[in-house]
């Protein structure tokens, strides 16, 4: 079959942020579909930049032309582990992007933060890749409105990493059907826009307790929910938690917001500890930091709260107006428990950016 794009080549680059889930997605079915709805803050400073150079394919790496043909570089170097993951992903989405069989790709990716440490690096990286691929399709074929563009990018990102579908929207995004969000879907995330303005400038100090790769992957953790003795109770709890969190987001109730967020974080790790086999991703310094946060909040009445993803590192959330006080607290009392004093000062962000 002749290549309809034999004279077409180009390059596209996107920067996509990570996100921090407030209501946790833990447990899935089918092709990356969630057992419960989740909602997250879109971050600003923790991001992945991905660029794809595409050019007509003559003699690819595969004799079978139904497969993708590409080279992948992570932070300027070949990375066989990541390359294989991308290979599997690209081959799985050819039905969504038939143009892939006509092009060779050179993919470069860079993270602004450590990967595989419980900060959602797969979310930002797969979202950035999905944005690039959707952009290429739009360049080649056109026909998408902005809403359709981001919906497709979110759907494709989900197929690579569930939480990635939330990284293509600004400020906050929700994924999974929930009665409180009329347009919500299991297939893709939607922007959540009904929050009080205080949350649009919320801060997130990511306290790096360990930057080593975590011992159990999120993919393995999700699979353990299939036979988990508390799975059904967890999904019901998540439904109730989502309703409560949405109410606090709309009203600007920071106390209620913090209560729900912390309960969700601890429940996530409790589910890990109660899995079979069980495992624990929190470290002693994680627990020490949590104790110090609770003590500080009780003494100072500052509405800060914590959450964690599937790892030992803590996301300390606080309103912008409390930034000076909270960041002094971090420097004076918490950095001692962070690996080499590492902290990433982040905040709620405006979503993906196309890099010219």
KOLPALUM-906536 format. One line per field, with one value per residue (C-alpha): residue in one letter; x, y, z; residue number from 1. Coordinates in nm, 3 decimals. Layout:
BEGIN
rest <- A, ...
c1 <- X, ...
c2 <- Y, ...
c3 <- Z, ...
nr <- NUM, ...
This chain:
BEGIN
rest <- X, X, X, X, X, X, X, X, X, X, X, X, X, X, X, X, X, X, X, X, X, X, X, X, X, X, X, X, X, X, X, X, X, X, X, X, X, X, X, X, X, X, X, X, X, X, X, X, X, X, X, X, X, X, X, X, X, X, X, X, X, X, X, X, X, X, X, X, X, X, X, X, X, X, X, X, X, X, X, X, X, X, X, X, X, X, X, X, X, X, X, X, X, X, X, X, X, X, X, X, X, X, X, X, X, X, X, X, X, X, X, X, X, X, X, X, X, X, X, X, X, X, X, X, X, X, X, X, X, X, X, X, X, X, X, X, X, X, X, X, X, X, X, X, X, X, X, X, X, X, X, X, X, X, X, X, X, X, X, X, X, X, X, X, X, X, X, X, X, X, X, X, X, X, X, X, X, X, X, X, X, X, X, X, X, X, X, X, X, X, X, X, X, X, X, X, X, X, X, X, X, X, X, X, X, X, X, X, X, X, X, X, X, X, X, X, X, X, X, X, X, X, X, X, X, X, X, X, X, X, X, X, X, X, X, X, X, X, X, X, X, X, X, X, X, X, X, X, X, X, X, X, X, X, X, X, X, X, X, X, X, X, X, X, X, X, X, X, X, X, X, X, X, X, X, X, X, X, X, X, X, X, X, X, X, X, X, X, X, X, X, X, X, X, X, X, X, X, X, X, X, X, X, X, X, X, X, X, X, X, X, X, X, X, X, X, X, X, X, X, X, X, X, X, X, X, X, X, X, X, X, X, X, X, X, X, X, X, X, X, X, X, X, X, X, X, X, X, X, X, X, X, X, X, X, X
c1 <- 0.000, 0.135, 0.214, -0.042, 0.192, 0.512, 0.593, 0.487, 0.711, 0.715, 0.779, 0.549, 0.625, 0.403, 0.464, 0.214, 0.193, 0.160, -0.147, -0.216, -0.533, -0.748, -1.000, -0.790, -0.839, -0.735, -0.869, -0.961, -1.137, -1.146, -0.909, -0.792, -1.140, -1.175, -1.365, -1.436, -1.439, -1.139, -1.053, -0.718, -0.531, -0.339, 0.015, 0.246, 0.615, 0.616, 0.586, 0.703, 0.813, 0.777, 0.863, 0.792, 0.961, 0.766, 0.867, 0.746, 0.822, 1.005, 1.195, 1.099, 1.221, 0.946, 0.872, 0.510, 0.378, 0.092, 0.337, 0.482, 0.833, 1.010, 1.310, 1.270, 1.505, 1.450, 1.643, 1.875, 1.956, 1.813, 1.604, 1.510, 1.256, 1.063, 1.104, 0.937, 0.646, 0.602, 0.629, 0.346, 0.137, 0.184, 0.101, -0.215, -0.352, -0.302, -0.679, -0.715, -0.433, -0.411, -0.156, 0.106, 0.173, 0.284, 0.543, 0.868, 0.885, 1.169, 1.043, 1.229, 1.099, 1.218, 1.085, 1.127, 1.106, 1.214, 1.014, 0.870, 0.879, 0.508, 0.483, 0.267, 0.539, 0.340, 0.052, 0.254, 0.456, 0.164, -0.044, 0.236, 0.273, -0.105, -0.114, 0.164, -0.004, -0.343, -0.177, -0.012, -0.346, -0.508, -0.229, -0.261, -0.640, -0.799, -1.166, -1.143, -1.286, -1.082, -1.320, -1.288, -0.910, -0.871, -1.129, -0.942, -0.606, -0.751, -0.889, -0.555, -0.365, -0.594, -0.500, -0.135, -0.183, -0.519, -0.438, -0.280, -0.625, -0.661, -0.338, -0.472, -0.700, -0.626, -0.672, -0.877, -1.000, -1.239, -1.237, -1.503, -1.880, -2.018, -2.364, -2.226, -2.050, -2.304, -2.058, -1.820, -1.708, -1.507, -1.355, -1.188, -1.151, -1.338, -1.237, -1.384, -1.458, -1.698, -1.440, -1.409, -1.135, -0.917, -0.836, -0.715, -0.403, -0.351, 0.007, 0.159, 0.498, 0.615, 0.837, 1.077, 1.123, 1.284, 1.365, 1.432, 1.206, 0.919, 0.920, 0.572, 0.442, 0.100, 0.000, 0.072, -0.108, -0.421, -0.428, -0.430, -0.765, -0.930, -0.948, -0.912, -1.137, -1.225, -1.260, -1.638, -1.630, -1.352, -1.546, -1.852, -1.632, -1.480, -1.829, -1.919, -1.581, -1.622, -1.960, -1.817, -1.508, -1.706, -1.924, -1.614, -1.461, -1.773, -1.813, -1.444, -1.460, -1.088, -1.137, -1.376, -1.153, -0.851, -1.044, -1.156, -0.817, -0.620, -0.869, -0.836, -0.456, -0.448, -0.715, -0.509, -0.212, -0.432, -0.558, -0.198, -0.123, -0.435, -0.366, -0.254, 0.040, 0.058, 0.308, 0.391, 0.522, 0.527, 0.861, 0.934, 1.008, 0.676, 0.497, 0.711, 0.625, 0.254, 0.273, 0.450, 0.190, -0.093, 0.077, 0.152, -0.207, -0.347, -0.119, -0.138, -0.487, -0.346, -0.559, -0.283, -0.333, -0.137, -0.193, 0.019, 0.019, 0.142, 0.479, 0.647, 0.653, 0.412, 0.218, 0.157, -0.140, -0.215, -0.379, -0.158, -0.229, -0.063, 0.246, 0.497, 0.404, 0.378, 0.704, 0.884, 0.745, 0.873, 1.225, 1.246, 1.079, 1.024, 1.330, 1.529, 1.312, 1.340, 1.612, 1.897, 1.649, 1.464, 1.130, 0.952, 0.747, 0.453, 0.105, -0.217, -0.147, -0.315, -0.262, -0.069, 0.129, 0.230, 0.600, 0.678
c2 <- 0.000, 0.341, 0.580, 0.866, 1.083, 1.020, 1.391, 1.481, 1.534, 1.755, 1.790, 1.864, 1.925, 1.949, 2.011, 1.828, 1.850, 1.578, 1.579, 1.491, 1.294, 1.414, 1.132, 0.830, 0.597, 0.252, -0.052, -0.087, -0.312, -0.364, -0.147, 0.100, 0.186, 0.301, 0.121, 0.457, 0.821, 1.038, 1.407, 1.582, 1.909, 1.977, 2.080, 2.338, 2.268, 1.886, 1.819, 1.615, 1.765, 1.536, 1.600, 1.379, 1.414, 1.226, 1.146, 0.907, 0.545, 0.355, 0.075, 0.053, -0.156, -0.411, -0.623, -0.623, -0.283, -0.307, -0.213, 0.121, 0.225, 0.457, 0.545, 0.671, 0.880, 0.972, 1.278, 1.242, 0.873, 0.548, 0.377, 0.018, -0.019, 0.294, 0.221, -0.118, 0.036, 0.298, 0.031, -0.172, 0.141, 0.265, -0.074, -0.087, 0.245, 0.204, 0.166, 0.513, 0.661, 0.469, 0.723, 0.562, 0.279, 0.535, 0.718, 0.663, 0.853, 0.990, 1.058, 1.260, 1.294, 1.486, 1.504, 1.799, 1.561, 1.207, 0.927, 0.618, 0.772, 0.825, 1.150, 1.074, 1.062, 0.818, 1.068, 1.357, 1.146, 0.958, 1.277, 1.459, 1.170, 1.162, 1.538, 1.507, 1.218, 1.390, 1.705, 1.513, 1.361, 1.704, 1.845, 1.562, 1.534, 1.830, 1.823, 1.840, 2.116, 2.214, 2.015, 1.709, 1.749, 1.744, 1.470, 1.245, 1.329, 1.240, 0.911, 0.816, 0.918, 0.695, 0.395, 0.452, 0.532, 0.578, 0.892, 1.049, 1.132, 1.398, 1.578, 1.735, 1.987, 2.305, 2.351, 2.038, 1.733, 1.450, 1.101, 0.835, 0.848, 1.027, 1.165, 1.501, 1.565, 1.541, 1.509, 1.270, 0.956, 0.641, 0.681, 1.018, 1.293, 1.623, 1.964, 2.047, 2.419, 2.465, 2.515, 2.825, 3.058, 2.981, 2.642, 2.785, 2.919, 2.632, 2.536, 2.189, 2.135, 1.786, 1.654, 1.399, 1.139, 0.906, 0.946, 0.576, 0.377, 0.238, -0.134, -0.210, -0.047, 0.117, -0.132, -0.421, -0.241, -0.193, -0.564, -0.657, -0.480, -0.752, -0.995, -0.743, -0.823, -0.455, -0.355, -0.308, -0.103, 0.109, 0.190, 0.291, 0.507, 0.676, 0.758, 0.926, 1.099, 1.246, 1.393, 1.548, 1.684, 1.844, 2.020, 2.158, 2.268, 2.461, 2.625, 2.690, 2.491, 2.427, 2.226, 1.980, 1.970, 1.871, 1.607, 1.429, 1.457, 1.314, 1.032, 0.939, 0.934, 0.712, 0.482, 0.434, 0.314, 0.109, -0.079, -0.157, -0.285, -0.503, -0.650, -1.008, -0.999, -0.690, -0.411, -0.072, 0.227, 0.477, 0.505, 0.599, 0.959, 0.972, 0.899, 1.146, 1.424, 1.341, 1.368, 1.704, 1.836, 1.740, 1.895, 2.217, 2.245, 2.196, 2.465, 2.723, 2.662, 2.693, 2.499, 2.286, 1.917, 1.630, 1.366, 1.091, 0.906, 0.548, 0.618, 0.761, 1.126, 1.376, 1.646, 1.926, 2.131, 2.484, 2.808, 3.071, 3.321, 3.083, 3.022, 3.228, 3.068, 2.712, 2.729, 2.853, 2.550, 2.326, 2.470, 2.464, 2.132, 1.909, 1.928, 1.724, 1.425, 1.474, 1.301, 1.551, 1.824, 1.785, 1.956, 2.059, 2.374, 2.338, 2.481, 2.434, 2.499, 2.583, 2.254, 2.147, 2.392, 2.344, 2.424, 2.622
c3 <- 0.000, -0.099, 0.180, 0.158, 0.368, 0.169, 0.146, 0.500, 0.799, 1.104, 1.474, 1.767, 2.135, 2.443, 2.810, 3.030, 3.409, 3.663, 3.884, 4.243, 4.309, 4.597, 4.561, 4.473, 4.179, 4.296, 4.117, 3.751, 3.503, 3.127, 2.929, 3.192, 3.325, 3.688, 3.961, 4.125, 4.023, 4.111, 4.107, 4.107, 4.115, 3.796, 3.892, 3.736, 3.806, 3.802, 3.429, 3.132, 2.803, 2.504, 2.142, 1.842, 1.507, 1.240, 0.886, 0.613, 0.677, 0.406, 0.578, 0.944, 1.232, 1.169, 0.867, 0.987, 0.882, 1.132, 1.407, 1.503, 1.405, 1.646, 1.856, 2.211, 2.425, 2.790, 2.902, 2.603, 2.649, 2.526, 2.794, 2.701, 2.984, 2.889, 2.517, 2.552, 2.743, 2.470, 2.200, 2.354, 2.397, 2.039, 1.894, 2.107, 1.978, 1.602, 1.566, 1.721, 1.512, 1.180, 1.053, 1.280, 1.034, 0.774, 0.986, 1.167, 1.496, 1.704, 2.055, 2.318, 2.674, 2.980, 3.337, 3.572, 3.870, 3.971, 3.806, 3.980, 4.328, 4.392, 4.199, 3.898, 3.633, 3.420, 3.426, 3.289, 3.046, 2.892, 2.879, 2.697, 2.453, 2.395, 2.334, 2.075, 1.893, 1.891, 1.762, 1.479, 1.381, 1.388, 1.170, 0.918, 0.906, 1.089, 1.180, 1.560, 1.775, 2.083, 2.306, 2.082, 2.075, 2.453, 2.497, 2.254, 2.411, 2.752, 2.620, 2.463, 2.777, 2.983, 2.771, 2.862, 3.232, 3.399, 3.595, 3.285, 3.149, 3.422, 3.324, 3.005, 3.181, 3.380, 3.757, 3.837, 3.650, 3.734, 3.586, 3.625, 3.629, 3.935, 3.998, 4.115, 3.779, 3.495, 3.204, 3.383, 3.201, 3.258, 2.910, 2.967, 3.224, 3.224, 3.350, 3.690, 3.703, 3.994, 4.268, 4.485, 4.361, 4.664, 4.508, 4.175, 4.348, 4.593, 4.674, 4.680, 4.842, 4.741, 5.021, 4.877, 5.150, 4.896, 4.527, 4.478, 4.249, 4.454, 4.532, 4.393, 4.076, 4.061, 3.792, 4.030, 4.312, 4.102, 4.015, 4.384, 4.419, 4.208, 4.502, 4.783, 5.083, 5.130, 4.764, 4.760, 5.079, 4.935, 4.618, 4.821, 5.042, 4.736, 4.607, 4.936, 4.961, 4.614, 4.705, 5.020, 4.848, 4.567, 4.825, 5.000, 4.669, 4.577, 4.918, 4.988, 5.312, 5.368, 5.687, 5.525, 5.218, 5.429, 5.623, 5.306, 5.133, 5.425, 5.477, 5.109, 5.127, 5.434, 5.292, 4.976, 5.179, 5.409, 5.104, 5.011, 5.359, 5.354, 5.007, 4.961, 4.938, 5.152, 5.103, 5.246, 5.051, 5.336, 5.517, 5.881, 5.779, 5.594, 5.922, 6.113, 5.869, 5.895, 6.276, 6.253, 6.008, 6.239, 6.541, 6.353, 6.231, 6.580, 6.725, 6.447, 6.305, 5.951, 5.698, 5.552, 5.477, 5.327, 5.065, 4.909, 4.583, 4.563, 4.721, 5.033, 4.932, 5.082, 4.901, 5.149, 5.030, 5.151, 5.033, 4.872, 5.151, 5.400, 5.184, 5.385, 5.714, 5.581, 5.387, 5.697, 5.879, 5.598, 5.617, 5.996, 6.078, 5.776, 5.550, 5.800, 5.710, 5.333, 5.133, 5.111, 5.201, 4.872, 4.820, 4.501, 4.549, 4.319, 4.279, 4.088, 3.721, 3.395, 3.218, 2.907, 2.696, 2.334, 2.294, 1.984
nr <- 1, 2, 3, 4, 5, 6, 7, 8, 9, 10, 11, 12, 13, 14, 15, 16, 17, 18, 19, 20, 21, 22, 23, 24, 25, 26, 27, 28, 29, 30, 31, 32, 33, 34, 35, 36, 37, 38, 39, 40, 41, 42, 43, 44, 45, 46, 47, 48, 49, 50, 51, 52, 53, 54, 55, 56, 57, 58, 59, 60, 61, 62, 63, 64, 65, 66, 67, 68, 69, 70, 71, 72, 73, 74, 75, 76, 77, 78, 79, 80, 81, 82, 83, 84, 85, 86, 87, 88, 89, 90, 91, 92, 93, 94, 95, 96, 97, 98, 99, 100, 101, 102, 103, 104, 105, 106, 107, 108, 109, 110, 111, 112, 113, 114, 115, 116, 117, 118, 119, 120, 121, 122, 123, 124, 125, 126, 127, 128, 129, 130, 131, 132, 133, 134, 135, 136, 137, 138, 139, 140, 141, 142, 143, 144, 145, 146, 147, 148, 149, 150, 151, 152, 153, 154, 155, 156, 157, 158, 159, 160, 161, 162, 163, 164, 165, 166, 167, 168, 169, 170, 171, 172, 173, 174, 175, 176, 177, 178, 179, 180, 181, 182, 183, 184, 185, 186, 187, 188, 189, 190, 191, 192, 193, 194, 195, 196, 197, 198, 199, 200, 201, 202, 203, 204, 205, 206, 207, 208, 209, 210, 211, 212, 213, 214, 215, 216, 217, 218, 219, 220, 221, 222, 223, 224, 225, 226, 227, 228, 229, 230, 231, 232, 233, 234, 235, 236, 237, 238, 239, 240, 241, 242, 243, 244, 245, 246, 247, 248, 249, 250, 251, 252, 253, 254, 255, 256, 257, 258, 259, 260, 261, 262, 263, 264, 265, 266, 267, 268, 269, 270, 271, 272, 273, 274, 275, 276, 277, 278, 279, 280, 281, 282, 283, 284, 285, 286, 287, 288, 289, 290, 291, 292, 293, 294, 295, 296, 297, 298, 299, 300, 301, 302, 303, 304, 305, 306, 307, 308, 309, 310, 311, 312, 313, 314, 315, 316, 317, 318, 319, 320, 321, 322, 323, 324, 325, 326, 327, 328, 329, 330, 331, 332, 333, 334, 335, 336, 337, 338, 339, 340, 341, 342, 343, 344, 345, 346, 347, 348, 349, 350, 351, 352, 353, 354, 355, 356
